Amino acid sequence: MPFGKFQRLAGCTIARTAARLNSGEPLKIVAIGSSSTVGLWVLRSAATYPEVMRRELSRLRSNATIKVINSGRIGDTIPNNIARFERDVFAHTPDLVIWQLGTNDVAWGGRPDQGLKRSVLEGVRALKAGSSDVVLMDLQYAPQVLASASYPTMEGIIIDVAKQERVGLFSRFALMRNSINAGVAQSALVTLDGLHNTADGYDCIGRALAPSHLNECALTGVARPNRKLRLRMSWALAAKRADARERQQDQILLDDHRDSRSQWVTAIRADAVRRCAHEPLRQRTY
């Protein structure tokens, strides 16, 4: 299956991670981000991408001791992430930090600017100052993201900072787009809310993040094909799609999602009406 790759960035290194894996020393990874990192809509922590990545790395390096700490928080933005670094990242003294960022900064009407870019830059520098290797994960290819006119700006910010600071860049956006272009149904990767991943989507991301060897930042995902998705075409073929074609498919995907979401919301409302007509209201404690 044509999973994504870490971007090949000149001078990029995740030497600390590679050294620990090669020497058999324990490796500690912190995944920080928003609901995509939490694993919203899956019922088990084992189905989140950080845990899938840990299992795949353990499979590939059976002699390694790998611990992954999930520091995701639903609704977080880039400033929220950075505000939590001291408690939710540095306190764990990680060898590798995977920072999933940017989605909530555009999906809900945000407009990324140079000020936000400076925040990302400062955040990456803070992570590097803690002696951790860093990999940035960009936006998901999903209708709620595509509906924002600001998502290309956010993508550009993440790419520019990764290049400038010579850290890893895992393009979740390219992974999902190329998979859908190559024949994977949108519904296999994105839930009905049009934003979050399905269990299969999280599984793809976690497997793609677990490389077979870690001696450079440009590492190909080694996940085995997910039988449920049954991808028929190669990554190389999908990657040759012209930008105009990709934009056209983006719009088709967005239009299809709006139609299906409308039907879904109508069904949910109808079900709620039926329930309210027959069941007494119960107070819920959260």
NORKAMO-V865459 format. One line per field, one symbol per residue. psi: psi as a letter, one per 40 degrees, with the letter a starting at -180 (. if undefined). burial: # if it has 24 or more other ideal C-beta (glycine too) atoms within 12 Angstrom, else .. Layout:
psi->???
burial->???
//
This chain:
psi->hgiiihihhheiifddddddddeeiihhhhhiaaddddfheieideeiddddddddddddgdeihhhhhhfihheiiddddddedddecddegidhhhhhiddeeddfeighaddddddddddddddddeeiihhhhaiigiddddeheeddddddddddddddefiihhgddddddddddeehideddhieeediiiddddddddddegidigeieghhieiihhdddfhdiiddddeehidddddddddddddddddddddddddddddddddddehihhhhh.
burial->#######.#..#######.##.....################..#.###########..##..#.########..###.###.##..###.#.##############..#.#...##.###.##.###.#.###############.#.##.##########.###################.#.##########################..#.########..#..#.#...#..#.......#..##..##..#...#.........................
//
